[in-house]
Amino acid sequence: MDLSVDAVIIGMGYVGLPLAREASAAGLSVIGFDLNLEVVDGLNHGRSHIDDLGDSEVVEMLGRGFFATTDASELRHARTIVVCVPTPLSSEGLPDLAPLRAAAESVAEHLQPSMLVILESTTYLGTTDEEIRPILEAGGLVAGKDFSLVFSPERIDPGNKTFGPKNIPKVIGGHTSTCADAAEAFYSRFIDSVVRTKGTREAETAKLLENTYRHINIALVNEMAKFCHDLDIDLWDVIGAASTKPFGFQPFRPGPGVGGHCIPIDPNYLSHRVRARLGYPFRFVELAQEINAAMPNYVARRIQDQLNLDGKALLGSAIMLLGVTYKPNIADTRESPAIPLAKTLLRQGAELRFHDPLIKQFAVSGYDVPRVDDVTESLADADICVLLQNHREYDIEAMTAVSRRFFDTRGVAPPAHNVELL
Ligand SMILES: NC(=O)c1ccc[n+]([C@@H]2O[C@H](COP(=O)([O-])OP(=O)(O)OC[C@H]3O[C@@H](n4cnc5c(N)ncnc54)[C@H](O)[C@@H]3O)[C@@H](O)[C@H]2O)c1
């Protein structure tokens, strides 16, 4: 048995690749395993496909011996295997553990005594013990005795320049305390702070609590945005004032909906589990889901209201969407609220176009929304411009100055006769 590689990381995405970089920078030998040949080839040629990591950093990793592979047999040399594959929702909106199970099967096939297996993908509580452990133990090795099994939730915030893999405290929950010891020893080699929970289920639930907390608080301000508008109260001003309280309040801001890989998805994993297990709903999550999911349609209605002031309908109006990613400065449109918004506007016959400095193509229900290259020139042609994402390239003041109507869903535009805030 040759466990000569410190870590094989499964899934070279937004989570796995920065983790691989951090471990490799600390001197660990690291291999990245991914099923996507394009991703693997790109990395092996020094190309990064995610925003948080430049090509030069991949080149540095390669220089330290890192490589990516589609060959699962590399797993057999790993002292530690970290699973960072996606955990999406199925088309019915239910948790889809297929990538996670597939990754666990790959691990099981190459599992060796004394290995440490860590699951980082966000998932519903009980997954490590009830879904992954049986797959890993099918070959006869026993978790906690022959190999270590740990859940350690990924907390990365793509685009965040202050907090990254090294200085975000790492929560770990072991199947046994010896398993947690092994994970603590592993992560402590390249992460500043490690926090232990009682077991895997507590670590799984901690992650779901974090994301559910955000989901619910965003829903709270989104709902407030609606009635504040009807009462002619400036919610952005309200939030600014409330934020001056030095304790007990954390500001959240409204927006056109929630997007990305976590907030619209993870709380569903939690409410699904509560319902399936206990037979009753997790009402907070379900309400937040309902409110946040309704925001794109609310934004469409507000666009319609503003066009109405000019005697125009959505049908035939030129509407410019600015920033279609799910968060600023990140080239990621997964679950972006721009998608359901665009669908609604297109269904009503709007002539849609978009600009996003990070996105070249924006397809909605198989239709490629036309992209404008020179945003400043095109703004004046639109009946209304809708700011969905405040990318750092955007000069909002200059944009509002040339727009006929500017609908700001992010609360960043200076007051002007043609500016309307969400
Ligand atoms: N992106 C985030 O901001 C973020 C933050 C915290 C937690 N998470 C969680 O981390 C997990 C990973 O998310 P991500 O954003 O890195 O996903 P991603 O889609 O960016 O990357 C996942 C990678 O895994 C690969 N993959 C899929 N199935 C595989 C398999 N069976 N074997 C090997 N490779 C496989 C894919 O090809 C892809 O390259 C998810 O559970 C997510 O919820 C993500």
The ligand as a Tripos MOL2 file, in Angstrom:
@<TRIPOS>MOLECULE
LIG
   44    48     1     0     0
SMALL
NO_CHARGES

@<TRIPOS>ATOM
      1 N1        -19.5420   27.7700   -4.7940 N.am      1 LIG1
      2 C1        -19.7660   28.1860   -3.5650 C.2       1 LIG1
      3 O1        -19.8170   29.3880   -3.2910 O.2       1 LIG1
      4 C2        -19.9290   27.2090   -2.4180 C.ar      1 LIG1
      5 C3        -19.7760   27.6870   -1.0990 C.ar      1 LIG1
      6 C4        -19.9320   26.8220   -0.0400 C.ar      1 LIG1
      7 C5        -20.2770   25.4940   -0.2920 C.ar      1 LIG1
      8 N2        -20.4250   25.0390   -1.5620 N.ar      1 LIG1
      9 C6        -20.7580   23.6270   -1.7570 C.3       1 LIG1
     10 O2        -19.5990   22.9290   -2.2120 O.3       1 LIG1
     11 C7        -19.9590   21.8990   -3.1460 C.3       1 LIG1
     12 C8        -19.2200   22.0900   -4.4500 C.3       1 LIG1
     13 O3        -19.6300   23.3170   -5.0450 O.3       1 LIG1
     14 P1        -18.8110   24.0410   -6.2010 P.3       1 LIG1
     15 O4        -19.3890   25.4080   -6.2950 O.co2     1 LIG1
     16 O5        -17.3590   23.8580   -6.0160 O.co2     1 LIG1
     17 O6        -19.2570   23.1800   -7.4710 O.3       1 LIG1
     18 P2        -18.6590   23.2790   -8.9570 P.3       1 LIG1
     19 O7        -19.7870   22.8960   -9.8570 O.co2     1 LIG1
     20 O8        -17.9530   24.5750   -9.1380 O.co2     1 LIG1
     21 O9        -17.5470   22.1570   -9.0140 O.3       1 LIG1
     22 C9        -17.8150   20.8270   -8.8070 C.3       1 LIG1
     23 C10       -16.8610   20.0040   -9.6720 C.3       1 LIG1
     24 O10       -17.1070   18.6250   -9.3430 O.3       1 LIG1
     25 C11       -16.9860   17.8530  -10.5280 C.3       1 LIG1
     26 N3        -17.6970   16.5880  -10.3120 N.ar      1 LIG1
     27 C12       -19.0130   16.3600  -10.2930 C.ar      1 LIG1
     28 N4        -19.2580   15.0570   -9.9960 N.ar      1 LIG1
     29 C13       -18.0540   14.4550   -9.8370 C.ar      1 LIG1
     30 C14       -17.6450   13.1370   -9.5190 C.ar      1 LIG1
     31 N5        -18.5340   12.1810   -9.2700 N.pl3     1 LIG1
     32 N6        -16.3250   12.8670   -9.4620 N.ar      1 LIG1
     33 C15       -15.4040   13.8300   -9.6860 C.ar      1 LIG1
     34 N7        -15.7270   15.1120   -9.9850 N.ar      1 LIG1
     35 C16       -17.0500   15.4310  -10.0560 C.ar      1 LIG1
     36 C17       -17.5920   18.7380  -11.5920 C.3       1 LIG1
     37 O11       -17.1150   18.3480  -12.8820 O.3       1 LIG1
     38 C18       -17.1030   20.1370  -11.1630 C.3       1 LIG1
     39 O12       -15.8980   20.4820  -11.8010 O.3       1 LIG1
     40 C19       -21.4710   21.9600   -3.2370 C.3       1 LIG1
     41 O13       -22.0350   21.0620   -2.3500 O.3       1 LIG1
     42 C20       -21.7860   23.3740   -2.8160 C.3       1 LIG1
     43 O14       -23.1020   23.4910   -2.2870 O.3       1 LIG1
     44 C21       -20.2460   25.8730   -2.6330 C.ar      1 LIG1
@<TRIPOS>BOND
     1     1     2 1
     2     2     3 2
     3     2     4 1
     4     4     5 ar
     5     4    44 ar
     6     5     6 ar
     7     6     7 ar
     8     7     8 ar
     9     8     9 1
    10     8    44 ar
    11     9    10 1
    12     9    42 1
    13    10    11 1
    14    11    12 1
    15    11    40 1
    16    12    13 1
    17    13    14 1
    18    14    15 2
    19    14    16 1
    20    14    17 1
    21    17    18 1
    22    18    19 2
    23    18    20 1
    24    18    21 1
    25    21    22 1
    26    22    23 1
    27    23    24 1
    28    23    38 1
    29    24    25 1
    30    25    26 1
    31    25    36 1
    32    26    27 ar
    33    26    35 ar
    34    27    28 ar
    35    28    29 ar
    36    29    30 ar
    37    29    35 ar
    38    30    31 1
    39    30    32 ar
    40    32    33 ar
    41    33    34 ar
    42    34    35 ar
    43    36    37 1
    44    36    38 1
    45    38    39 1
    46    40    41 1
    47    40    42 1
    48    42    43 1
@<TRIPOS>SUBSTRUCTURE
     1 LIG1         1 GROUP 0 **** ****
